[in-house]
Amino acid sequence: MRIAALAGRLVLVGPDGTATDAATASDGRFGPDPMSAFADWDAFRAWAADVSDPGVTLDRAELGPPVPRPPQVFAIGVNYREHADEAGYPPNSLPVTFTKFPSSLTGPEATVTLPEGNVDWEVELVVAIGRGGHGIRREEAWQHVAGLTIGQDLSERVAQLEGTRPQFSLAKSHPGFSPTGPWLVTPDEFADPADLAISCALDGETLQDSRTSRMIYDIPELIFRLSAVVTLLPGDLIFTGTPSGIGNARTPKRFIHAGEVLTSEIEGIGSLTTRFA
């Protein structure tokens, strides 16, 4: 199953690229708000499995973030071995965890205005929680996942790294700094949801190219560790970290400029296109 936010409304996305309005098809059982799917994720999944209504042609320009108002947004740093090496983190260090504020979310066809400073790219697999919980066991973690989508953890490196207490969350939460989409894909749609090709390119030049199986802490481990401390809520998002190839680790360093286009892709999900002004 794939769900999306089309012109602000919850839709099911068919294999032919059409969109079926959930509120209309369910006779109001589920509301038009994309967040209504998470109010009772199990019931929504069961209903969606039997939907046969013909959809309408989907216009990507009208897609917003598939989870537009997550209760909590977690982000994991240096979660790929090659990226940890390029960032200078030692082996076996605990996963770096911070938050990206929900106001930074935008959709899969966004134009982002660059703030002052040095803006960098970080393509990431993003997990949406369907069933919340505290103290979730690792072996049960996938049962709590609603779906997977693509994200960019755009980062302004000057503010992020200056001072004795770096400002990860603020530097990564400017307007538009969390593009996600184009839709949320349930784990059963993948041959192996733990091993997906992930990449991004700036103006056609590939800058990151890896597989999600190279994570140091995989999705079950992240859910286990996060839920050991906090209560995960339906609709929460987890940005699971980025592979090597960021601009700040290059020699010379490279950052995003106005007029450039960033394309992010994950196998089995699709692509994000982010333009910069």
LUMSETI-487801 format. One record per atom (N, C-alpha, C, O, CB): residue in three letters; x, y, z. Coordinates in steps of 0.1 Angstrom, whole numbers, plus 5000, padded with zeros to 4 digits. Atoms other than C-alpha are relative to their C-alpha. Glycine has a CB too. Layout:
REM residues N
ALAXYZ...
REM end
This chain:
REM residues 277
MET500849885000MET500050005000MET500950125000MET501950135006MET499150005012ARG499449875000ARG501050354992ARG499050115004ARG497950114998ARG500750034987ILE500949894997ILE499550665008ILE500850134998ILE502050144999ILE499449995014ALA499449875003ALA500151035000ALA499150115005ALA497950085008ALA500450014985ALA500849884998ALA498951385007ALA499950074987ALA500950144983ALA500650095012LEU500249935013LEU497451524975LEU499150125002LEU498050105006LEU499449904990ALA500749874998ALA496451884977ALA499450005014ALA498350055017ALA498850024990GLY500450004986GLY496251835015GLY499049895004GLY498649895015GLY499450135003ARG501050114997ARG493951525013ARG500749865000ARG501649844992ARG498850004991LEU499550145000LEU494751165022LEU499549924988LEU498349914986LEU499649935014VAL500450085012VAL494850944991VAL500849875001VAL501949865006VAL500350074987LEU499350125003LEU495750584983LEU500650014986LEU499950064977LEU499149885001VAL499449995013VAL498250564954VAL500149864994VAL500649775000VAL501450065001GLY500150135007GLY497650284929GLY501349974993GLY502150064990GLY498850004991PRO498850045008PRO500350094910PRO500050074986PRO501150084980PRO500049854998ASP500049935013ASP499250284879ASP500250155002ASP500050234992ASP498749974993GLY499849864998GLY499950614895GLY498850095003GLY498950215003GLY500850064989THR501249924997THR496350714902THR499950015015THR500549945023THR498849924994ALA500249974986ALA495150854935ALA498549985003ALA497650044996ALA500550145004THR501450024995THR491950744954THR499850085013THR500550055023THR499749855001ASP500349924988ASP490550994979ASP499549915012ASP498549845010ASP499150114997ALA500450094989ALA490350805013ALA498750045006ALA497949955009ALA501150005010ALA501249964993ALA487551015028ALA498849974991ALA497849924996ALA500050155003THR501150035009THR485350974997THR499849854999THR498649805000THR500350064986ALA500250155002ALA486050604992ALA499549935013ALA498949825012ALA501349944996SER500450074987SER485450525029SER498750065005SER498350025016SER501150025011ASP501249944995ASP482250725031ASP500150085013ASP499250075021ASP498949905001GLY499849924989GLY483750945057GLY500649925012GLY500849995023GLY498850075004ARG499450074988ARG485050665080ARG501450055003ARG501750065015ARG500149854996PHE498749934998PHE488550815075PHE499950144994PHE499450164983PHE501149914994GLY500149865004GLY488851185072GLY501050044989GLY501849964985GLY500250095012PRO499149965010PRO490551385045PRO501450045004PRO502350044996PRO499450124993ASP498749974994ASP493351485068ASP501049884999ASP500749785003ASP499950055014PRO499150115001PRO496451275059PRO500449945014PRO500849825014PRO501350054994MET499750064987MET497051235097MET499049915005MET499249835015MET500350115010SER501150094995SER493751055101SER500349864998SER499749775005SER498750044993ALA499650145002ALA495350735088ALA500649945013ALA500649825015ALA500949984988PHE499250054988PHE497450715120PHE499150005013PHE499649955023PHE501250095002ALA500950014988ALA494450755144ALA499749865004ALA499649825016ALA498750084998ASP500250144998ASP493850385140ASP500749934988ASP500049894978ASP498549955002TRP499350055012TRP496550255116TRP499649864996TRP499449834984TRP501550005003ASP500450145003ASP495549885119ASP498650004992ASP498549924982ASP499949925012ALA501350005007ALA491949965109ALA500150064986ALA499550024977ALA499050095008PHE499849935014PHE493050195080PHE500749904991PHE500349894979PHE500950125002ARG499450105008ARG495349915067ARG499049904995ARG499049864983ARG501149945007ALA501050105004ALA492549665068ALA499050054990ALA498649984981ALA499349955013TRP500949945010TRP490149895050TRP500650024987TRP500049994976TRP499550145006ALA499349965012ALA492650005024ALA500349874991ALA500349884979ALA501350075002ALA499750135008ALA493349635014ALA498949964991ALA499149894982ALA500349895010ASP501250045008ASP489849605000ASP499550114991ASP498450094984ASP498949965009VAL500549895008VAL489549944982VAL500249974985VAL501349934981VAL500750135004SER499950025014SER488749904945SER499550124992SER499450114980SER499249874996ASP500549885007ASP487550254936ASP501050054990ASP502250054993ASP499750115010PRO499049955010PRO489150384904PRO500550145005PRO499750225010PRO499350024986GLY499549874996GLY491450674911GLY500150104989GLY499750074978GLY501449985005VAL499849895009VAL492251004894VAL501550014997VAL502349975005VAL499450135004THR498649985003THR495551094877THR500650095011THR500150195015THR500150074986LEU499349934989LEU498051204903LEU500950114994LEU501750084986LEU500849905009ASP499149895004ASP499751544898ASP501050025011ASP500750065022ASP499250134998ARG498949994990ARG503151534916ARG500150145006ARG500650165017ARG501349954994ALA499849864995ALA503151914919ALA499050035011ALA499350125019ALA499750104988GLU501049984989GLU500151884943GLU500349915012GLU499649915022GLU498649984995LEU499750094989LEU501851634966LEU500750085011LEU501650165009LEU500949884996GLY499349954988GLY502851745001GLY500749895007GLY500749785003GLY499050075009PRO499450114992PRO504751555028PRO498949905004PRO497949945008PRO500750065013PRO501050104997PRO502951225033PRO499550005014PRO498449955017PRO500549864996VAL500349994985VAL503051275071VAL500250155003VAL501350185008VAL500849905009PRO499749865000PRO502551645073PRO500150065014PRO500850165016PRO498850074994ARG499949954987ARG502251695111ARG500349895010ARG499549865019ARG498650075004PRO499650114991PRO504151425129PRO500150055015PRO500550175017PRO501349944996PRO499949954987PRO503851445167PRO501550025004PRO501850125012PRO499449905010GLN498649994997GLN507651385170GLN500849974987GLN500449884979GLN500449915012VAL499150035011VAL510451395145VAL501449975006VAL502050065011VAL500150114989PHE498750044995PHE513651205154PHE501049994988PHE500549964977PHE500049865008ALA499050005010ALA516851225134ALA501349935005ALA501749965017ALA500350144994ILE498950074996ILE519850995136ILE501250044992ILE501250054979ILE499849844998GLY498849965007GLY523351115128GLY501049884999GLY501049785006GLY500750115007VAL498950105002VAL526350915115VAL499649865001VAL500249795009VAL501250045009ASN500550134999ASN524450595110ASN500549914989ASN499949794988ASN498550005001TYR499450095011TYR526450455080TYR501550005003TYR502150115006TYR499750054986ARG498650014996ARG529950335087ARG500950094992ARG501850164998ARG500549864998GLU499149915009GLU531550525057GLU499850155004GLU500750225004GLU499649984985HIS500249864996HIS529850845069HIS500650035013HIS501150145016HIS498550035000ALA499449984986ALA530950795105ALA501550024998ALA502150105005ALA499749875009ASP498649985003ASP534450755091ASP500450144995ASP501350205000ASP500549894991GLU499749875005GLU534351075071GLU499750115009GLU500350225009GLU499250024987ALA500349904990ALA532851265100ALA500849995012ALA500850075021ALA498549985004GLY499150014989GLY535451135124GLY499449945013GLY499949965024GLY500650135003TYR500650074989TYR533250925147TYR500649875002TYR500749794992TYR498449994999PRO499450134997PRO534750625164PRO499049884998PRO497849914999PRO500749995014PRO500950115000PRO533350275159PRO499349985013PRO499950015024PRO500849874996ASN500750044988ASN530750155184ASN499550125008ASN499150115019ASN500849915008SER500649894993SER529750515193SER498549995000SER497949944990SER500550144995LEU501550015000LEU526050545203LEU499550094989LEU500150184985LEU499550055014PRO500649925011PRO523750675176PRO499750145005PRO499150165015PRO498749934995VAL500349864997VAL523651055176VAL498550034997VAL498150004985VAL501050094991THR501449985001THR520051155181THR499650145002THR500050205012THR499149915009PHE500549864998PHE518451495176PHE498650014994PHE498049914990PHE501050114993THR501349995006THR515151635163THR500150104989THR500950194988THR499050055010LYS500349905010LYS514051825132LYS498650055003LYS497749975004LYS500249944985PHE501349954996PHE511152055139PHE499049984989PHE499450014977PHE500150155004PRO501050035011PRO507951965120PRO499750124990PRO499350094979PRO498749965006SER500349895009SER507652315106SER501050014988SER500850084978SER500150145007SER499050005011SER510652235083SER499649904989SER500249894979SER501349965005LEU500550095010LEU508651965065LEU499550064987LEU498850174988LEU498949905006THR500649965013THR507852005028THR499949884991THR500349774995THR500950124993GLY500350115008GLY506851794999GLY501149964990GLY502250014991GLY498750024993PRO499050065009PRO508551604971PRO500450084988PRO501250044980PRO499649874996GLU499749915012GLU508551884945GLU500150145006GLU499450235001GLU498849994990ALA499949884993ALA509652174967ALA501150094995ALA502050054989ALA500349985015THR498949905002THR511552494962THR500350065013THR499550115020THR499550124990VAL499549964987VAL513652584992VAL500850134999VAL501850134990VAL500849895007THR499249885000THR514952934999THR501249985009THR501149955021THR499250125004LEU498850024993LEU518552915010LEU500350115011LEU500250235007LEU501349994991PRO499749904990PRO519353085043PRO501550044999PRO502249984991PRO499749955015GLU498649975000GLU522753245050GLU500849885006GLU500249815014GLU500350135009GLY499250124995GLY525552995056GLY500349904989GLY500249944977GLY499349935012ASN499650105009ASN526552675040ASN499049885001ASN499049815011ASN501449955002VAL501150105000VAL523652435031VAL500549874993VAL501049884982VAL498750054993ASP499550135004ASP524452065027ASP498949914998ASP497849935003ASP501149955010TRP501050105003TRP522551765015TRP500349875008TRP501449845012TRP500049964985GLU499950134993GLU521851435034GLU498849924996GLU497749945003GLU500150025015VAL501150085003VAL519551185017VAL499849895011VAL500849845016VAL500249934986GLU500350094989GLU517850955042GLU498749924998GLU497849974992GLU499950085014LEU501250084999LEU515350675045LEU499350045013LEU499950055023LEU500349845001VAL500849954989VAL512550795067VAL498949905004VAL498249854995VAL499350144997VAL501050104995VAL510350565089VAL498950085006VAL499150175014VAL500749915010ALA501149954993ALA506850655099ALA499449895009ALA499349785005ALA498950044989ILE500550094990ILE505450495130ILE498549984998ILE497850094998ILE500350045014GLY501550025001GLY501950335127GLY499449965013GLY498350015017GLY499849894990ARG500450044987ARG501650165161ARG501050055010ARG502250015009ARG499849855001GLY499149954990GLY503150355190GLY500449905011GLY499949795011GLY499550135006GLY499650094989GLY504750215221GLY501250055008GLY502050135003GLY500149864995HIS498949984992HIS507250235249HIS500749865003HIS499949775006HIS499750085013GLY499450134997GLY509849965254GLY499849894989GLY499549784992GLY499649955013ILE500350095012ILE509349805219ILE501149904999ILE502349954998ILE499750084987ARG498950105002ARG511249485215ARG500550004985ARG499750034976ARG499449865003ARG499450005013ARG513649465186ARG499349914990ARG499149954978ARG501549975001GLU500650105009GLU512049155171GLU498550034997GLU498049974987GLU500049865007GLU501349965003GLU508649325171GLU499950144993GLU498850194991GLU499150015012ALA499949865005ALA509849665157ALA499350024987ALA498650124985ALA501450044999TRP500649985013TRP508649615121TRP498550015001TRP497850074993TRP500449894991GLN501449994998GLN505149565134GLN499550145004GLN498350165003GLN499549905011HIS500449864996HIS505149925146HIS500250104988HIS500050224990HIS500850045012VAL499749915011VAL506250065112VAL498850014991VAL498349914986VAL501249954992ALA501049985010ALA503550225090ALA500549994986ALA499949934977ALA499350145003GLY499550015013GLY505750275061GLY501350084999GLY501850135009GLY499150064990LEU498749945002LEU508950415046LEU499850114989LEU499050094980LEU501149904995THR500049895011THR509550735025THR501450054999THR502350015006THR499050115004ILE498749935003ILE512450945012ILE500050135008ILE499050205009ILE500250024985GLY499949874994GLY513751245031GLY501450064997GLY502349994994GLY499949985015GLN498749935000GLN516451505029GLN500250075013GLN499350155017GLN500150104988ASP499749934988ASP518051625061ASP500950124996ASP502150114999ASP500749915011LEU499249895004LEU519151955047LEU500650075012LEU499950085023LEU499150104992SER499249964988SER521752115070SER500850134997SER501550134987SER500949895005GLU499249885001GLU523152465074GLU501249985010GLU501149985022GLU499250135004ARG498950054993ARG526652375085ARG500750115009ARG501350075019ARG501149954991VAL499449904991VAL527852715100VAL499450005014VAL500149985024VAL499950144993ALA500749994987ALA525252735127ALA500149865007ALA500249855019ALA498650044999GLN500050134994GLN525252355132GLN501349975008GLN501249915018GLN499949904989LEU498750044994LEU528952335141LEU500750115008LEU501750085014LEU500949964989GLU499349904992GLU529852665157GLU499650005015GLU498649955019GLU499750144994GLY500349994986GLY530152715194GLY500449875007GLY500749775000GLY498650035003THR499750124992THR530852465222THR498949905001THR499149785004THR500550045014ARG501250095000ARG527252325220ARG499450014986ARG498550104985ARG499150045011PRO500549985013PRO526452275183PRO498549994999PRO497849935008PRO500549894991GLN501449995002GLN522952355171GLN499449914989GLN499049964979GLN499650154998PHE500550095010PHE521952045152PHE498550034996PHE498250054984PHE500149855005SER501449995003SER518152085155SER499650134993SER498950134983SER499249995013LEU500449875006LEU517952455147LEU500650014986LEU500050064976LEU500550125008ALA499449995013ALA520452435118ALA499449914989ALA499749934978ALA501549975001LYS500650105010LYS518452145102LYS498550024999LYS497849944994LYS500349865005SER501449985000SER515052305106SER499550134994SER498450184997SER499549995014HIS500549895007HIS514852605084HIS498849964991HIS498649844989HIS501150064990PRO501250045009PRO511652625062PRO500549924988PRO501449964981PRO499350134996GLY499750095011GLY511752345037GLY501249915002GLY501649844992GLY500350084988PHE498850084997PHE514752175053PHE499849855002PHE500749775005PHE500850055011SER500350154998SER512951835056SER499049964989SER497949924992SER499349985014PRO500950055011PRO511551745021PRO499849855003PRO500749775006PRO500650024986THR500350144999THR509751405023THR499049964990THR498350054984THR499549975014GLY501050055010GLY507751184999GLY500749914991GLY501849864994GLY499450124993PRO501349945004PRO506551134974PRO498849945007PRO497850005007PRO499949984985TRP501150074993TRP504450884993TRP500649915011TRP501849895011TRP499149924991LEU499650094990LEU504650645022LEU499749864995LEU498549834991LEU499250035014VAL500250145006VAL505150275012VAL500149905012VAL501149915020VAL501149974990THR500050104989THR504249995036THR501149904998THR501449864987THR498649935001PRO498950095001PRO507049745044PRO499749884991PRO500749824985PRO500449955013ASP500350125008ASP505249455026ASP500250024985ASP500249924978ASP498649955003GLU499849975014GLU505749634993GLU501449974995GLU501649974983GLU499650144997PHE498650025003PHE509449564994PHE500449855001PHE500049785009PHE500950085009ALA499450134998ALA511349244987ALA500849985013ALA500749885019ALA500949964987ASP499249994987ASP513649345016ASP500050145004ASP500950224999ASP501449934998PRO500049854996PRO512849675033PRO501250045008PRO501450165010PRO498850025009ALA498849964993ALA516149655051ALA501250024991ALA502350054996ALA500349895010ASP498949995009ASP518249665020ASP499550074987ASP499150004977ASP500649864996LEU500549925011LEU517349944996LEU501150094994LEU501950155002LEU498850095004ALA499049915005ALA519550144972ALA499550145003ALA498350175002ALA500149984984ILE500349864996ILE519750514983ILE501150094994ILE502350064994ILE500050015015SER499049915007SER521350804964SER499450144999SER498250165001SER500349944986CYS500449865003CYS521251174957CYS501050064990CYS502150024990CYS499850085012ALA499249935010ALA522551394929ALA499650144999ALA498550185001ALA499749934986LEU500149865001LEU523051764925LEU500350044986LEU501450034981LEU500950085010ASP499849965014ASP522451904890ASP500549884992ASP501349904983ASP500950124999GLY499750125008GLY522751544877GLY501349935004GLY501649824999GLY500250044986GLU498850064995GLU526051464895GLU499749925013GLU499349985023GLU501150105003THR500250094988THR525751164919THR501050035011THR502250035009THR500049854996LEU499249964989LEU527051264953LEU500049905011LEU500949885019LEU499650145005GLN500150114990GLN525750984976GLN499449884993GLN498549894984GLN499150045012ASP500450125007ASP525250624965ASP500349885009ASP501549855011ASP500749984986SER499750104991SER524850344990SER498749915001SER497949914992SER500350065014ARG501250094998ARG522350085004ARG499750015015ARG500650035024ARG500349854996THR500449994986THR520350105036THR500449895009THR500449905021THR498550015001SER499450114992SER521749765047SER501350035006SER501849965014SER500149884991ARG498749964994ARG524949955055ARG499850085012ARG500850135018ARG500850074989MET500249934987MET523350125085MET500849935011MET500849815011MET498550025003ILE499450064988ILE525250075117ILE498949955009ILE498949845015ILE500950115008TYR501150034992TYR521950075136TYR498849994991TYR498350094985TYR499750105012ASP501150025009ASP519149925115ASP498750055006ASP498650095017ASP499949854995ILE501349944996ILE515450025117ILE499549935013ILE499150005022ILE499049984990PRO500450064988PRO514549765144PRO500850045012PRO500350075023PRO500149855000GLU499149964989GLU517549865165GLU499750155004GLU499750185016GLU501549994997LEU500349864997LEU516650235162LEU498750015008LEU498650095017LEU499950094987ILE501350004993ILE513050175173ILE500149955014ILE499650005023ILE498949914992PHE499750064987PHE514249955201PHE500650115009PHE500250135021PHE500949884999ARG499349904991ARG516650225214ARG499250125003ARG499350175014ARG501350044993LEU500849884998LEU514350525209LEU498949975010LEU498750055019LEU499550054987SER501250034992SER511350355225SER500449965014SER499649955023SER499249894994ALA499550034986ALA513550255255ALA500050125009ALA500050115021ALA501449935000VAL499949874993VAL513650625264VAL498750074999VAL498150115009VAL501150084995VAL501349925003VAL510550795248VAL498949904996VAL499149794993VAL500350114990THR501150075006THR507150675239THR499850044986THR499550164983THR498750035009LEU500249975014LEU506850655202LEU498550014997LEU497749935003LEU500649894991LEU501549975003LEU503450785188LEU499749974986LEU500549994977LEU499750155004PRO500450015014PRO501550705157PRO500150124992PRO499750234996PRO498549954999GLY499749885008GLY502650935130GLY501450065002GLY501750154995GLY499050105002ASP498649954998ASP506150995144ASP500849974988ASP500649874981ASP500649945013LEU499050035011LEU508951015118LEU501449985006LEU501850055016LEU500050124990ILE498550024996ILE512550885122ILE500850014987ILE500749934978ILE500249865006PHE499049995010PHE515151015098PHE501249915004PHE501849935014PHE500550154997THR499150114995THR517550715099THR501550024997THR502349934999THR499649874994GLY498649975002GLY520850885089GLY500349994985GLY499649954977GLY500849895007THR499649985014THR522750955057THR501349924997THR502149915006THR500250144997PRO498750065004PRO525450765037PRO501150104999PRO500950225000PRO499849924987SER498949915002SER528850915030SER499850084987SER498950044979SER501349924999GLY500149925012GLY529251185004GLY499550145002GLY499250214992GLY499249934990ILE500549874997ILE528051495021ILE501050114996ILE502250084994ILE499750025015GLY499149895005GLY529451835009GLY501050045010GLY502250085007GLY499250114996ASN499149954989ASN531051925043ASN501249915002ASN502249965007ASN499250025013ALA498850094998ALA533351625042ALA500849994987ALA501849914987ALA499449865003ARG499250015013ARG534651685006ARG501250095001ARG501250195009ARG499150044988THR498849915001THR537951844997THR500150044985THR500549964977THR501349925005PRO500449894991PRO537352114988PRO498549985004PRO497849904997PRO500150144994LYS501450014996LYS534052145006LYS499050054989LYS499450144981LYS499750085013ARG501049965011ARG530952184984ARG498650025007ARG498249935015ARG499949904989PHE501349974994PHE527552334993PHE499050044989PHE499450064977PHE500150115011ILE501149975009ILE524252404976ILE499950154996ILE500050235005ILE498749945005HIS500249865005HIS523752724955HIS498750024994HIS498049924989HIS501150034990ALA501349975006ALA520652894943ALA500049964985ALA501049984978ALA499750155001GLY500150055014GLY519452754910GLY500349854998GLY500049804987GLY500950084991GLU499750145001GLU520652404917GLU498849915003GLU497949955010GLU501249965009VAL501150104998VAL518452094917VAL500549885007VAL501549825001VAL499249974987LEU499550124993LEU518851804942LEU498949894998LEU497749915001LEU500150035015THR500950115002THR517351474933THR500449885009THR501549845009THR500149954985SER499750114990SER517051204960SER499249884996SER498049894993SER499750055014GLU500750125005GLU516150844952GLU500249895010GLU501349875016GLU500449964986ILE499850134992ILE515450524972ILE499249904993ILE498049924988ILE499450025015GLU500550115007GLU514750194956GLU498649965006GLU498449955018GLU500949885001GLY501350044996GLY511050094957GLY499150115005GLY497950085008GLY500149905010ILE500849894995ILE509850434968ILE499950104989ILE498750144985ILE500650075012GLY500149905011GLY510750684940GLY501050115002GLY502250085005GLY498650065000SER499049894999SER512351024941SER499450135005SER498250155005SER500650034986LEU500349864996LEU512351374955LEU500750094991LEU501950064988LEU500350035016THR499349905008THR513151684935THR499950135008THR498850185010THR499450024986THR500049884992THR514251984955THR500850114993THR501950094989THR500649985015ARG499349895007ARG515052314938ARG500350115011ARG499650135021ARG499150064989PHE499649904990PHE516852604956PHE500050144994PHE500450164982PHE501549965004ALA500149865004ALA516352974954ALA500850085010ALA500850215008ALA498550054999
REM end
